[in-house]
Amino acid sequence: MPVREDIFWVTCPRCGEKFYCDNQLRHSSIKLMCPKCRHRFLDSDSPEIRE
Ligand SMILES: [Zn+2]
């Protein structure tokens, strides 16, 4: 299965949930929303990012 290159993985700084986002949201000022706890945060606030 090919690795998708149009996404990156982030970790929610509040609950630790890992989820992926569209690369268009990387290095942007648009906040990401955690699907688990609905916390909104910037990608730069994520404790862990995998690209
Ligand atoms: Zn969360």
mmCIF file of the protein (N, C-alpha, C, O) and its ligand, coordinates in Angstrom:
data_MODEL
# 
_entry.id   MODEL 
# 
loop_
_entity.id 
_entity.type 
_entity.pdbx_number_of_molecules 
1 polymer     1 
2 non-polymer 1 
# 
_entity_poly.entity_id                      1 
_entity_poly.type                           'polypeptide(L)' 
_entity_poly.nstd_linkage                   no 
_entity_poly.nstd_monomer                   no 
_entity_poly.pdbx_seq_one_letter_code       MPVREDIFWVTCPRCGEKFYCDNQLRHSSIKLMCPKCRHRFLDSDSPEIRE 
_entity_poly.pdbx_seq_one_letter_code_can   MPVREDIFWVTCPRCGEKFYCDNQLRHSSIKLMCPKCRHRFLDSDSPEIRE 
_entity_poly.pdbx_strand_id                 A 
# 
loop_
_entity_poly_seq.entity_id 
_entity_poly_seq.num 
_entity_poly_seq.mon_id 
_entity_poly_seq.hetero 
1 1  MET n 
1 2  PRO n 
1 3  VAL n 
1 4  ARG n 
1 5  GLU n 
1 6  ASP n 
1 7  ILE n 
1 8  PHE n 
1 9  TRP n 
1 10 VAL n 
1 11 THR n 
1 12 CYS n 
1 13 PRO n 
1 14 ARG n 
1 15 CYS n 
1 16 GLY n 
1 17 GLU n 
1 18 LYS n 
1 19 PHE n 
1 20 TYR n 
1 21 CYS n 
1 22 ASP n 
1 23 ASN n 
1 24 GLN n 
1 25 LEU n 
1 26 ARG n 
1 27 HIS n 
1 28 SER n 
1 29 SER n 
1 30 ILE n 
1 31 LYS n 
1 32 LEU n 
1 33 MET n 
1 34 CYS n 
1 35 PRO n 
1 36 LYS n 
1 37 CYS n 
1 38 ARG n 
1 39 HIS n 
1 40 ARG n 
1 41 PHE n 
1 42 LEU n 
1 43 ASP n 
1 44 SER n 
1 45 ASP n 
1 46 SER n 
1 47 PRO n 
1 48 GLU n 
1 49 ILE n 
1 50 ARG n 
1 51 GLU n 
# 
loop_
_struct_asym.id 
_struct_asym.entity_id 
A 1 
B 2 
# 
loop_
_chem_comp.id 
_chem_comp.type 
_chem_comp.mon_nstd_flag 
ARG 'L-peptide linking' y 
ASN 'L-peptide linking' y 
ASP 'L-peptide linking' y 
CYS 'L-peptide linking' y 
GLN 'L-peptide linking' y 
GLU 'L-peptide linking' y 
GLY 'peptide linking'   y 
HIS 'L-peptide linking' y 
ILE 'L-peptide linking' y 
LEU 'L-peptide linking' y 
LYS 'L-peptide linking' y 
MET 'L-peptide linking' y 
PHE 'L-peptide linking' y 
PRO 'L-peptide linking' y 
SER 'L-peptide linking' y 
THR 'L-peptide linking' y 
TRP 'L-peptide linking' y 
TYR 'L-peptide linking' y 
VAL 'L-peptide linking' y 
ZN  non-polymer         . 
# 
_pdbx_entity_nonpoly.entity_id   2 
_pdbx_entity_nonpoly.name        ? 
_pdbx_entity_nonpoly.comp_id     ZN 
# 
_pdbx_nonpoly_scheme.asym_id         B 
_pdbx_nonpoly_scheme.entity_id       2 
_pdbx_nonpoly_scheme.mon_id          ZN 
_pdbx_nonpoly_scheme.ndb_seq_num     1 
_pdbx_nonpoly_scheme.pdb_seq_num     101 
_pdbx_nonpoly_scheme.auth_seq_num    101 
_pdbx_nonpoly_scheme.pdb_mon_id      ZN 
_pdbx_nonpoly_scheme.auth_mon_id     ZN 
_pdbx_nonpoly_scheme.pdb_strand_id   A 
_pdbx_nonpoly_scheme.pdb_ins_code    . 
# 
loop_
_atom_site.group_PDB 
_atom_site.id 
_atom_site.type_symbol 
_atom_site.label_atom_id 
_atom_site.label_alt_id 
_atom_site.label_comp_id 
_atom_site.label_asym_id 
_atom_site.label_entity_id 
_atom_site.label_seq_id 
_atom_site.pdbx_PDB_ins_code 
_atom_site.Cartn_x 
_atom_site.Cartn_y 
_atom_site.Cartn_z 
_atom_site.occupancy 
_atom_site.B_iso_or_equiv 
_atom_site.pdbx_formal_charge 
_atom_site.auth_seq_id 
_atom_site.auth_comp_id 
_atom_site.auth_asym_id 
_atom_site.auth_atom_id 
_atom_site.pdbx_PDB_model_num 
ATOM   1   N  N  . MET A 1 1  ? 0.845   -1.195 0.000  1.00 0.00 ? 1   MET A N  1 
ATOM   2   C  CA . MET A 1 1  ? 0.000   0.000  0.000  1.00 0.00 ? 1   MET A CA 1 
ATOM   3   C  C  . MET A 1 1  ? 0.883   1.249  0.000  1.00 0.00 ? 1   MET A C  1 
ATOM   4   O  O  . MET A 1 1  ? 1.735   1.406  0.874  1.00 0.00 ? 1   MET A O  1 
ATOM   5   N  N  . PRO A 1 2  ? 0.683   2.136  -0.974 1.00 0.00 ? 2   PRO A N  1 
ATOM   6   C  CA . PRO A 1 2  ? 1.554   3.322  -1.044 1.00 0.00 ? 2   PRO A CA 1 
ATOM   7   C  C  . PRO A 1 2  ? 1.298   4.285  0.116  1.00 0.00 ? 2   PRO A C  1 
ATOM   8   O  O  . PRO A 1 2  ? 0.174   4.415  0.600  1.00 0.00 ? 2   PRO A O  1 
ATOM   9   N  N  . VAL A 1 3  ? 2.341   4.939  0.537  1.00 0.00 ? 3   VAL A N  1 
ATOM   10  C  CA . VAL A 1 3  ? 2.209   5.939  1.597  1.00 0.00 ? 3   VAL A CA 1 
ATOM   11  C  C  . VAL A 1 3  ? 1.641   7.218  0.988  1.00 0.00 ? 3   VAL A C  1 
ATOM   12  O  O  . VAL A 1 3  ? 2.146   7.725  -0.014 1.00 0.00 ? 3   VAL A O  1 
ATOM   13  N  N  . ARG A 1 4  ? 0.631   7.702  1.584  1.00 0.00 ? 4   ARG A N  1 
ATOM   14  C  CA . ARG A 1 4  ? 0.056   8.957  1.091  1.00 0.00 ? 4   ARG A CA 1 
ATOM   15  C  C  . ARG A 1 4  ? 0.992   10.113 1.427  1.00 0.00 ? 4   ARG A C  1 
ATOM   16  O  O  . ARG A 1 4  ? 1.488   10.224 2.548  1.00 0.00 ? 4   ARG A O  1 
ATOM   17  N  N  . GLU A 1 5  ? 1.222   10.962 0.444  1.00 0.00 ? 5   GLU A N  1 
ATOM   18  C  CA . GLU A 1 5  ? 2.150   12.072 0.652  1.00 0.00 ? 5   GLU A CA 1 
ATOM   19  C  C  . GLU A 1 5  ? 1.440   13.404 0.784  1.00 0.00 ? 5   GLU A C  1 
ATOM   20  O  O  . GLU A 1 5  ? 2.074   14.445 0.953  1.00 0.00 ? 5   GLU A O  1 
ATOM   21  N  N  . ASP A 1 6  ? 0.135   13.362 0.707  1.00 0.00 ? 6   ASP A N  1 
ATOM   22  C  CA . ASP A 1 6  ? -0.597  14.627 0.802  1.00 0.00 ? 6   ASP A CA 1 
ATOM   23  C  C  . ASP A 1 6  ? -1.169  14.849 2.201  1.00 0.00 ? 6   ASP A C  1 
ATOM   24  O  O  . ASP A 1 6  ? -2.026  15.707 2.412  1.00 0.00 ? 6   ASP A O  1 
ATOM   25  N  N  . ILE A 1 7  ? -0.667  14.048 3.156  1.00 0.00 ? 7   ILE A N  1 
ATOM   26  C  CA . ILE A 1 7  ? -1.144  14.207 4.535  1.00 0.00 ? 7   ILE A CA 1 
ATOM   27  C  C  . ILE A 1 7  ? 0.039   14.219 5.488  1.00 0.00 ? 7   ILE A C  1 
ATOM   28  O  O  . ILE A 1 7  ? 1.145   13.824 5.120  1.00 0.00 ? 7   ILE A O  1 
ATOM   29  N  N  . PHE A 1 8  ? -0.193  14.668 6.702  1.00 0.00 ? 8   PHE A N  1 
ATOM   30  C  CA . PHE A 1 8  ? 0.792   14.522 7.765  1.00 0.00 ? 8   PHE A CA 1 
ATOM   31  C  C  . PHE A 1 8  ? 0.039   14.168 9.043  1.00 0.00 ? 8   PHE A C  1 
ATOM   32  O  O  . PHE A 1 8  ? -1.150  14.450 9.186  1.00 0.00 ? 8   PHE A O  1 
ATOM   33  N  N  . TRP A 1 9  ? 0.766   13.543 9.968  1.00 0.00 ? 9   TRP A N  1 
ATOM   34  C  CA . TRP A 1 9  ? 0.147   13.107 11.216 1.00 0.00 ? 9   TRP A CA 1 
ATOM   35  C  C  . TRP A 1 9  ? 0.491   14.076 12.344 1.00 0.00 ? 9   TRP A C  1 
ATOM   36  O  O  . TRP A 1 9  ? 1.631   14.522 12.470 1.00 0.00 ? 9   TRP A O  1 
ATOM   37  N  N  . VAL A 1 10 ? -0.479  14.381 13.132 1.00 0.00 ? 10  VAL A N  1 
ATOM   38  C  CA . VAL A 1 10 ? -0.245  15.240 14.292 1.00 0.00 ? 10  VAL A CA 1 
ATOM   39  C  C  . VAL A 1 10 ? -0.736  14.536 15.547 1.00 0.00 ? 10  VAL A C  1 
ATOM   40  O  O  . VAL A 1 10 ? -1.521  13.591 15.480 1.00 0.00 ? 10  VAL A O  1 
ATOM   41  N  N  . THR A 1 11 ? -0.262  15.010 16.686 1.00 0.00 ? 11  THR A N  1 
ATOM   42  C  CA . THR A 1 11 ? -0.722  14.518 17.975 1.00 0.00 ? 11  THR A CA 1 
ATOM   43  C  C  . THR A 1 11 ? -1.404  15.662 18.712 1.00 0.00 ? 11  THR A C  1 
ATOM   44  O  O  . THR A 1 11 ? -0.854  16.759 18.810 1.00 0.00 ? 11  THR A O  1 
ATOM   45  N  N  . CYS A 1 12 ? -2.571  15.412 19.217 1.00 0.00 ? 12  CYS A N  1 
ATOM   46  C  CA . CYS A 1 12 ? -3.312  16.431 19.957 1.00 0.00 ? 12  CYS A CA 1 
ATOM   47  C  C  . CYS A 1 12 ? -2.580  16.756 21.254 1.00 0.00 ? 12  CYS A C  1 
ATOM   48  O  O  . CYS A 1 12 ? -2.286  15.849 22.033 1.00 0.00 ? 12  CYS A O  1 
ATOM   49  N  N  . PRO A 1 13 ? -2.278  18.041 21.504 1.00 0.00 ? 13  PRO A N  1 
ATOM   50  C  CA . PRO A 1 13 ? -1.562  18.407 22.723 1.00 0.00 ? 13  PRO A CA 1 
ATOM   51  C  C  . PRO A 1 13 ? -2.414  18.239 23.984 1.00 0.00 ? 13  PRO A C  1 
ATOM   52  O  O  . PRO A 1 13 ? -1.879  18.254 25.092 1.00 0.00 ? 13  PRO A O  1 
ATOM   53  N  N  . ARG A 1 14 ? -3.714  18.081 23.831 1.00 0.00 ? 14  ARG A N  1 
ATOM   54  C  CA . ARG A 1 14 ? -4.581  17.947 25.005 1.00 0.00 ? 14  ARG A CA 1 
ATOM   55  C  C  . ARG A 1 14 ? -4.798  16.486 25.395 1.00 0.00 ? 14  ARG A C  1 
ATOM   56  O  O  . ARG A 1 14 ? -4.593  16.111 26.549 1.00 0.00 ? 14  ARG A O  1 
ATOM   57  N  N  . CYS A 1 15 ? -5.219  15.651 24.418 1.00 0.00 ? 15  CYS A N  1 
ATOM   58  C  CA . CYS A 1 15 ? -5.591  14.280 24.781 1.00 0.00 ? 15  CYS A CA 1 
ATOM   59  C  C  . CYS A 1 15 ? -4.638  13.226 24.217 1.00 0.00 ? 15  CYS A C  1 
ATOM   60  O  O  . CYS A 1 15 ? -4.743  12.051 24.571 1.00 0.00 ? 15  CYS A O  1 
ATOM   61  N  N  . GLY A 1 16 ? -3.701  13.632 23.337 1.00 0.00 ? 16  GLY A N  1 
ATOM   62  C  CA . GLY A 1 16 ? -2.733  12.681 22.826 1.00 0.00 ? 16  GLY A CA 1 
ATOM   63  C  C  . GLY A 1 16 ? -3.208  11.877 21.635 1.00 0.00 ? 16  GLY A C  1 
ATOM   64  O  O  . GLY A 1 16 ? -2.492  10.996 21.159 1.00 0.00 ? 16  GLY A O  1 
ATOM   65  N  N  . GLU A 1 17 ? -4.402  12.166 21.145 1.00 0.00 ? 17  GLU A N  1 
ATOM   66  C  CA . GLU A 1 17 ? -4.927  11.467 19.980 1.00 0.00 ? 17  GLU A CA 1 
ATOM   67  C  C  . GLU A 1 17 ? -4.073  11.772 18.747 1.00 0.00 ? 17  GLU A C  1 
ATOM   68  O  O  . GLU A 1 17 ? -3.714  12.924 18.501 1.00 0.00 ? 17  GLU A O  1 
ATOM   69  N  N  . LYS A 1 18 ? -3.751  10.731 17.975 1.00 0.00 ? 18  LYS A N  1 
ATOM   70  C  CA . LYS A 1 18 ? -3.028  10.935 16.726 1.00 0.00 ? 18  LYS A CA 1 
ATOM   71  C  C  . LYS A 1 18 ? -4.018  10.893 15.566 1.00 0.00 ? 18  LYS A C  1 
ATOM   72  O  O  . LYS A 1 18 ? -4.843  9.985  15.474 1.00 0.00 ? 18  LYS A O  1 
ATOM   73  N  N  . PHE A 1 19 ? -3.928  11.871 14.697 1.00 0.00 ? 19  PHE A N  1 
ATOM   74  C  CA . PHE A 1 19 ? -4.789  11.875 13.519 1.00 0.00 ? 19  PHE A CA 1 
ATOM   75  C  C  . PHE A 1 19 ? -4.060  12.567 12.386 1.00 0.00 ? 19  PHE A C  1 
ATOM   76  O  O  . PHE A 1 19 ? -3.070  13.265 12.604 1.00 0.00 ? 19  PHE A O  1 
ATOM   77  N  N  . TYR A 1 20 ? -4.562  12.367 11.161 1.00 0.00 ? 20  TYR A N  1 
ATOM   78  C  CA . TYR A 1 20 ? -3.864  12.978 10.037 1.00 0.00 ? 20  TYR A CA 1 
ATOM   79  C  C  . TYR A 1 20 ? -4.639  14.158 9.462  1.00 0.00 ? 20  TYR A C  1 
ATOM   80  O  O  . TYR A 1 20 ? -5.861  14.249 9.578  1.00 0.00 ? 20  TYR A O  1 
ATOM   81  N  N  . CYS A 1 21 ? -3.885  15.054 8.839  1.00 0.00 ? 21  CYS A N  1 
ATOM   82  C  CA . CYS A 1 21 ? -4.457  16.259 8.249  1.00 0.00 ? 21  CYS A CA 1 
ATOM   83  C  C  . CYS A 1 21 ? -3.905  16.440 6.843  1.00 0.00 ? 21  CYS A C  1 
ATOM   84  O  O  . CYS A 1 21 ? -2.853  15.905 6.493  1.00 0.00 ? 21  CYS A O  1 
ATOM   85  N  N  . ASP A 1 22 ? -4.625  17.192 6.064  1.00 0.00 ? 22  ASP A N  1 
ATOM   86  C  CA . ASP A 1 22 ? -4.170  17.527 4.721  1.00 0.00 ? 22  ASP A CA 1 
ATOM   87  C  C  . ASP A 1 22 ? -2.915  18.392 4.803  1.00 0.00 ? 22  ASP A C  1 
ATOM   88  O  O  . ASP A 1 22 ? -2.815  19.265 5.665  1.00 0.00 ? 22  ASP A O  1 
ATOM   89  N  N  . ASN A 1 23 ? -1.973  18.152 3.918  1.00 0.00 ? 23  ASN A N  1 
ATOM   90  C  CA . ASN A 1 23 ? -0.717  18.908 3.918  1.00 0.00 ? 23  ASN A CA 1 
ATOM   91  C  C  . ASN A 1 23 ? -0.923  20.402 3.717  1.00 0.00 ? 23  ASN A C  1 
ATOM   92  O  O  . ASN A 1 23 ? -0.046  21.198 4.052  1.00 0.00 ? 23  ASN A O  1 
ATOM   93  N  N  . GLN A 1 24 ? -2.054  20.784 3.183  1.00 0.00 ? 24  GLN A N  1 
ATOM   94  C  CA . GLN A 1 24 ? -2.331  22.209 3.008  1.00 0.00 ? 24  GLN A CA 1 
ATOM   95  C  C  . GLN A 1 24 ? -2.428  22.925 4.351  1.00 0.00 ? 24  GLN A C  1 
ATOM   96  O  O  . GLN A 1 24 ? -2.292  24.146 4.424  1.00 0.00 ? 24  GLN A O  1 
ATOM   97  N  N  . LEU A 1 25 ? -2.665  22.146 5.422  1.00 0.00 ? 25  LEU A N  1 
ATOM   98  C  CA . LEU A 1 25 ? -2.785  22.755 6.745  1.00 0.00 ? 25  LEU A CA 1 
ATOM   99  C  C  . LEU A 1 25 ? -1.443  22.808 7.477  1.00 0.00 ? 25  LEU A C  1 
ATOM   100 O  O  . LEU A 1 25 ? -1.357  23.331 8.588  1.00 0.00 ? 25  LEU A O  1 
ATOM   101 N  N  . ARG A 1 26 ? -0.405  22.270 6.852  1.00 0.00 ? 26  ARG A N  1 
ATOM   102 C  CA . ARG A 1 26 ? 0.922   22.267 7.454  1.00 0.00 ? 26  ARG A CA 1 
ATOM   103 C  C  . ARG A 1 26 ? 1.552   23.649 7.272  1.00 0.00 ? 26  ARG A C  1 
ATOM   104 O  O  . ARG A 1 26 ? 1.459   24.244 6.199  1.00 0.00 ? 26  ARG A O  1 
ATOM   105 N  N  . HIS A 1 27 ? 2.192   24.154 8.330  1.00 0.00 ? 27  HIS A N  1 
ATOM   106 C  CA . HIS A 1 27 ? 2.836   25.474 8.296  1.00 0.00 ? 27  HIS A CA 1 
ATOM   107 C  C  . HIS A 1 27 ? 1.852   26.563 7.877  1.00 0.00 ? 27  HIS A C  1 
ATOM   108 O  O  . HIS A 1 27 ? 2.220   27.516 7.189  1.00 0.00 ? 27  HIS A O  1 
ATOM   109 N  N  . SER A 1 28 ? 0.627   26.415 8.288  1.00 0.00 ? 28  SER A N  1 
ATOM   110 C  CA . SER A 1 28 ? -0.364  27.447 8.002  1.00 0.00 ? 28  SER A CA 1 
ATOM   111 C  C  . SER A 1 28 ? -0.867  28.008 9.320  1.00 0.00 ? 28  SER A C  1 
ATOM   112 O  O  . SER A 1 28 ? -0.534  27.506 10.393 1.00 0.00 ? 28  SER A O  1 
ATOM   113 N  N  . SER A 1 29 ? -1.670  29.052 9.225  1.00 0.00 ? 29  SER A N  1 
ATOM   114 C  CA . SER A 1 29 ? -2.226  29.639 10.451 1.00 0.00 ? 29  SER A CA 1 
ATOM   115 C  C  . SER A 1 29 ? -3.618  29.090 10.724 1.00 0.00 ? 29  SER A C  1 
ATOM   116 O  O  . SER A 1 29 ? -4.344  29.595 11.581 1.00 0.00 ? 29  SER A O  1 
ATOM   117 N  N  . ILE A 1 30 ? -3.983  28.035 9.971  1.00 0.00 ? 30  ILE A N  1 
ATOM   118 C  CA . ILE A 1 30 ? -5.296  27.416 10.172 1.00 0.00 ? 30  ILE A CA 1 
ATOM   119 C  C  . ILE A 1 30 ? -5.193  26.385 11.284 1.00 0.00 ? 30  ILE A C  1 
ATOM   120 O  O  . ILE A 1 30 ? -4.302  25.535 11.280 1.00 0.00 ? 30  ILE A O  1 
ATOM   121 N  N  . LYS A 1 31 ? -6.110  26.469 12.234 1.00 0.00 ? 31  LYS A N  1 
ATOM   122 C  CA . LYS A 1 31 ? -6.068  25.527 13.345 1.00 0.00 ? 31  LYS A CA 1 
ATOM   123 C  C  . LYS A 1 31 ? -6.632  24.167 12.946 1.00 0.00 ? 31  LYS A C  1 
ATOM   124 O  O  . LYS A 1 31 ? -7.592  24.066 12.182 1.00 0.00 ? 31  LYS A O  1 
ATOM   125 N  N  . LEU A 1 32 ? -6.008  23.133 13.486 1.00 0.00 ? 32  LEU A N  1 
ATOM   126 C  CA . LEU A 1 32 ? -6.477  21.766 13.279 1.00 0.00 ? 32  LEU A CA 1 
ATOM   127 C  C  . LEU A 1 32 ? -7.452  21.430 14.395 1.00 0.00 ? 32  LEU A C  1 
ATOM   128 O  O  . LEU A 1 32 ? -7.375  22.003 15.482 1.00 0.00 ? 32  LEU A O  1 
ATOM   129 N  N  . MET A 1 33 ? -8.369  20.506 14.135 1.00 0.00 ? 33  MET A N  1 
ATOM   130 C  CA . MET A 1 33 ? -9.286  20.112 15.188 1.00 0.00 ? 33  MET A CA 1 
ATOM   131 C  C  . MET A 1 33 ? -9.146  18.628 15.487 1.00 0.00 ? 33  MET A C  1 
ATOM   132 O  O  . MET A 1 33 ? -9.231  17.785 14.594 1.00 0.00 ? 33  MET A O  1 
ATOM   133 N  N  . CYS A 1 34 ? -8.930  18.330 16.750 1.00 0.00 ? 34  CYS A N  1 
ATOM   134 C  CA . CYS A 1 34 ? -8.843  16.939 17.188 1.00 0.00 ? 34  CYS A CA 1 
ATOM   135 C  C  . CYS A 1 34 ? -10.207 16.278 17.041 1.00 0.00 ? 34  CYS A C  1 
ATOM   136 O  O  . CYS A 1 34 ? -11.205 16.814 17.524 1.00 0.00 ? 34  CYS A O  1 
ATOM   137 N  N  . PRO A 1 35 ? -10.266 15.108 16.372 1.00 0.00 ? 35  PRO A N  1 
ATOM   138 C  CA . PRO A 1 35 ? -11.552 14.431 16.190 1.00 0.00 ? 35  PRO A CA 1 
ATOM   139 C  C  . PRO A 1 35 ? -12.075 13.806 17.483 1.00 0.00 ? 35  PRO A C  1 
ATOM   140 O  O  . PRO A 1 35 ? -13.247 13.442 17.578 1.00 0.00 ? 35  PRO A O  1 
ATOM   141 N  N  . LYS A 1 36 ? -11.199 13.689 18.466 1.00 0.00 ? 36  LYS A N  1 
ATOM   142 C  CA . LYS A 1 36 ? -11.592 13.025 19.704 1.00 0.00 ? 36  LYS A CA 1 
ATOM   143 C  C  . LYS A 1 36 ? -12.130 14.020 20.732 1.00 0.00 ? 36  LYS A C  1 
ATOM   144 O  O  . LYS A 1 36 ? -13.236 13.855 21.248 1.00 0.00 ? 36  LYS A O  1 
ATOM   145 N  N  . CYS A 1 37 ? -11.329 15.065 21.028 1.00 0.00 ? 37  CYS A N  1 
ATOM   146 C  CA . CYS A 1 37 ? -11.748 15.988 22.086 1.00 0.00 ? 37  CYS A CA 1 
ATOM   147 C  C  . CYS A 1 37 ? -12.141 17.358 21.547 1.00 0.00 ? 37  CYS A C  1 
ATOM   148 O  O  . CYS A 1 37 ? -12.501 18.255 22.309 1.00 0.00 ? 37  CYS A O  1 
ATOM   149 N  N  . ARG A 1 38 ? -12.068 17.513 20.212 1.00 0.00 ? 38  ARG A N  1 
ATOM   150 C  CA . ARG A 1 38 ? -12.487 18.753 19.552 1.00 0.00 ? 38  ARG A CA 1 
ATOM   151 C  C  . ARG A 1 38 ? -11.608 19.946 19.893 1.00 0.00 ? 38  ARG A C  1 
ATOM   152 O  O  . ARG A 1 38 ? -11.987 21.095 19.669 1.00 0.00 ? 38  ARG A O  1 
ATOM   153 N  N  . HIS A 1 39 ? -10.434 19.664 20.436 1.00 0.00 ? 39  HIS A N  1 
ATOM   154 C  CA . HIS A 1 39 ? -9.499  20.741 20.743 1.00 0.00 ? 39  HIS A CA 1 
ATOM   155 C  C  . HIS A 1 39 ? -8.957  21.317 19.441 1.00 0.00 ? 39  HIS A C  1 
ATOM   156 O  O  . HIS A 1 39 ? -8.639  20.577 18.510 1.00 0.00 ? 39  HIS A O  1 
ATOM   157 N  N  . ARG A 1 40 ? -8.853  22.641 19.383 1.00 0.00 ? 40  ARG A N  1 
ATOM   158 C  CA . ARG A 1 40 ? -8.298  23.296 18.195 1.00 0.00 ? 40  ARG A CA 1 
ATOM   159 C  C  . ARG A 1 40 ? -6.900  23.801 18.500 1.00 0.00 ? 40  ARG A C  1 
ATOM   160 O  O  . ARG A 1 40 ? -6.667  24.445 19.523 1.00 0.00 ? 40  ARG A O  1 
ATOM   161 N  N  . PHE A 1 41 ? -5.979  23.503 17.605 1.00 0.00 ? 41  PHE A N  1 
ATOM   162 C  CA . PHE A 1 41 ? -4.589  23.909 17.832 1.00 0.00 ? 41  PHE A CA 1 
ATOM   163 C  C  . PHE A 1 41 ? -3.859  24.030 16.504 1.00 0.00 ? 41  PHE A C  1 
ATOM   164 O  O  . PHE A 1 41 ? -4.284  23.470 15.494 1.00 0.00 ? 41  PHE A O  1 
ATOM   165 N  N  . LEU A 1 42 ? -2.758  24.764 16.519 1.00 0.00 ? 42  LEU A N  1 
ATOM   166 C  CA . LEU A 1 42 ? -1.918  24.887 15.331 1.00 0.00 ? 42  LEU A CA 1 
ATOM   167 C  C  . LEU A 1 42 ? -0.978  23.703 15.234 1.00 0.00 ? 42  LEU A C  1 
ATOM   168 O  O  . LEU A 1 42 ? -0.654  23.079 16.244 1.00 0.00 ? 42  LEU A O  1 
ATOM   169 N  N  . ASP A 1 43 ? -0.536  23.390 14.022 1.00 0.00 ? 43  ASP A N  1 
ATOM   170 C  CA . ASP A 1 43 ? 0.374   22.252 13.858 1.00 0.00 ? 43  ASP A CA 1 
ATOM   171 C  C  . ASP A 1 43 ? 1.660   22.450 14.674 1.00 0.00 ? 43  ASP A C  1 
ATOM   172 O  O  . ASP A 1 43 ? 2.284   21.488 15.120 1.00 0.00 ? 43  ASP A O  1 
ATOM   173 N  N  . SER A 1 44 ? 2.044   23.740 14.858 1.00 0.00 ? 44  SER A N  1 
ATOM   174 C  CA . SER A 1 44 ? 3.275   24.001 15.628 1.00 0.00 ? 44  SER A CA 1 
ATOM   175 C  C  . SER A 1 44 ? 3.080   23.709 17.115 1.00 0.00 ? 44  SER A C  1 
ATOM   176 O  O  . SER A 1 44 ? 4.061   23.620 17.853 1.00 0.00 ? 44  SER A O  1 
ATOM   177 N  N  . ASP A 1 45 ? 1.843   23.559 17.564 1.00 0.00 ? 45  ASP A N  1 
ATOM   178 C  CA . ASP A 1 45 ? 1.586   23.233 18.970 1.00 0.00 ? 45  ASP A CA 1 
ATOM   179 C  C  . ASP A 1 45 ? 1.524   21.734 19.220 1.00 0.00 ? 45  ASP A C  1 
ATOM   180 O  O  . ASP A 1 45 ? 1.414   21.299 20.366 1.00 0.00 ? 45  ASP A O  1 
ATOM   181 N  N  . SER A 1 46 ? 1.594   20.943 18.156 1.00 0.00 ? 46  SER A N  1 
ATOM   182 C  CA . SER A 1 46 ? 1.534   19.499 18.314 1.00 0.00 ? 46  SER A CA 1 
ATOM   183 C  C  . SER A 1 46 ? 2.844   18.963 18.906 1.00 0.00 ? 46  SER A C  1 
ATOM   184 O  O  . SER A 1 46 ? 3.921   19.330 18.437 1.00 0.00 ? 46  SER A O  1 
ATOM   185 N  N  . PRO A 1 47 ? 2.768   18.106 19.921 1.00 0.00 ? 47  PRO A N  1 
ATOM   186 C  CA . PRO A 1 47 ? 3.994   17.557 20.509 1.00 0.00 ? 47  PRO A CA 1 
ATOM   187 C  C  . PRO A 1 47 ? 4.724   16.596 19.586 1.00 0.00 ? 47  PRO A C  1 
ATOM   188 O  O  . PRO A 1 47 ? 5.913   16.337 19.775 1.00 0.00 ? 47  PRO A O  1 
ATOM   189 N  N  . GLU A 1 48 ? 4.025   16.065 18.591 1.00 0.00 ? 48  GLU A N  1 
ATOM   190 C  CA . GLU A 1 48 ? 4.656   15.129 17.669 1.00 0.00 ? 48  GLU A CA 1 
ATOM   191 C  C  . GLU A 1 48 ? 4.030   15.263 16.292 1.00 0.00 ? 48  GLU A C  1 
ATOM   192 O  O  . GLU A 1 48 ? 2.807   15.277 16.149 1.00 0.00 ? 48  GLU A O  1 
ATOM   193 N  N  . ILE A 1 49 ? 4.890   15.363 15.272 1.00 0.00 ? 49  ILE A N  1 
ATOM   194 C  CA . ILE A 1 49 ? 4.403   15.460 13.895 1.00 0.00 ? 49  ILE A CA 1 
ATOM   195 C  C  . ILE A 1 49 ? 5.187   14.489 13.032 1.00 0.00 ? 49  ILE A C  1 
ATOM   196 O  O  . ILE A 1 49 ? 6.415   14.426 13.095 1.00 0.00 ? 49  ILE A O  1 
ATOM   197 N  N  . ARG A 1 50 ? 4.463   13.744 12.236 1.00 0.00 ? 50  ARG A N  1 
ATOM   198 C  CA . ARG A 1 50 ? 5.130   12.847 11.283 1.00 0.00 ? 50  ARG A CA 1 
ATOM   199 C  C  . ARG A 1 50 ? 4.701   13.238 9.881  1.00 0.00 ? 50  ARG A C  1 
ATOM   200 O  O  . ARG A 1 50 ? 3.510   13.324 9.582  1.00 0.00 ? 50  ARG A O  1 
ATOM   201 N  N  . GLU A 1 51 ? 5.683   13.472 9.027  1.00 0.00 ? 51  GLU A N  1 
ATOM   202 C  CA . GLU A 1 51 ? 5.381   13.900 7.660  1.00 0.00 ? 51  GLU A CA 1 
ATOM   203 C  C  . GLU A 1 51 ? 5.824   12.839 6.661  1.00 0.00 ? 51  GLU A C  1 
ATOM   204 O  O  . GLU A 1 51 ? 5.654   13.018 5.455  1.00 0.00 ? 51  GLU A O  1 
HETATM 205 ZN ZN . ZN  B 2 .  ? -7.625  15.772 21.497 1.00 0.00 2 101 ZN  A ZN 1 
# 
